[in-house]
Amino acid sequence: MSGARETAKPFGPSCLYPDEAEIARLILGSKRAKAWSGLAIVLERSGLPKIDVMMGGRCWPAVRAFFDRWNHVEPDGGGRSDRRPLR
């Protein structure tokens, strides 16, 4: 018997410092990933972690934490309120 648990992919990158293409797919999905480069520039002004030059990517836990804060997601699974505007 094959269930959804066996076929579902876990949400997350392949490494701690994924490249921009992988982050784009994780955040926006494959159909909208092309928009990531422009969005990332704007989101960095609001606190999105920058690309770590030594590691060659953005630290995924910090990226995830940024979007959790952006969407007002509480660590305990709390609700979501209105997003804050871009600066």
C-alpha positions in Angstrom: 0.0 0.0 0.0 1.5 3.4 -1.0 0.4 6.4 1.0 1.0 10.1 0.7 3.6 10.0 3.4 5.8 7.8 1.3 5.6 10.0 -1.8 5.5 13.5 -0.3 8.8 15.4 -0.3 9.8 17.1 2.9 9.8 20.9 2.8 13.3 22.2 3.0 16.5 22.7 1.0 19.2 20.2 0.2 21.8 21.9 2.4 22.2 24.7 5.0 23.2 27.3 2.4 21.2 26.6 -0.8 21.8 28.6 -3.9 19.3 31.3 -5.1 17.6 28.9 -7.6 16.8 26.4 -4.9 15.5 29.2 -2.5 13.4 30.6 -5.3 11.7 27.3 -5.9 11.2 26.7 -2.2 9.7 30.1 -1.5 7.8 30.8 -4.8 7.4 27.5 -6.5 8.8 26.5 -9.8 6.4 28.5 -11.9 7.2 31.8 -10.2 10.8 31.2 -9.3 12.0 33.7 -12.0 10.6 36.6 -9.9 12.9 35.8 -6.9 15.9 37.9 -7.9 13.9 41.1 -8.0 11.9 40.2 -4.9 15.1 39.3 -2.9 16.6 42.7 -3.5 13.5 44.4 -2.1 13.1 41.9 0.8 16.7 42.4 1.9 15.7 46.0 2.8 13.2 44.5 5.2 15.7 42.0 6.8 16.0 39.0 4.4 19.4 37.5 5.1 22.0 38.4 2.4 24.0 35.9 0.5 26.9 34.8 2.6 29.9 35.3 0.3 32.0 32.6 1.9 29.3 30.0 1.8 27.8 31.0 -1.5 24.2 31.1 -0.4 21.7 32.4 2.1 21.5 30.6 5.5 18.2 28.6 5.2 17.2 28.7 8.9 17.6 32.5 8.8 15.6 32.8 5.6 12.9 30.6 7.1 12.8 32.7 10.3 12.6 35.9 8.2 9.5 34.6 6.4 8.0 33.3 9.6 8.3 36.8 11.1 7.1 38.3 7.8 3.9 36.2 8.0 3.5 36.6 11.8 3.9 32.8 12.3 4.5 32.0 15.9 6.8 29.1 16.9 3.8 27.5 18.7 1.7 27.6 15.5 -0.1 30.8 16.3 -2.2 32.7 13.8 -1.3 35.1 11.1 -2.2 38.7 10.9 -1.8 41.4 8.3 1.7 41.6 6.7 3.8 44.6 7.4 4.3 46.9 4.5 7.6 47.0 2.6 10.0 49.8 3.5 
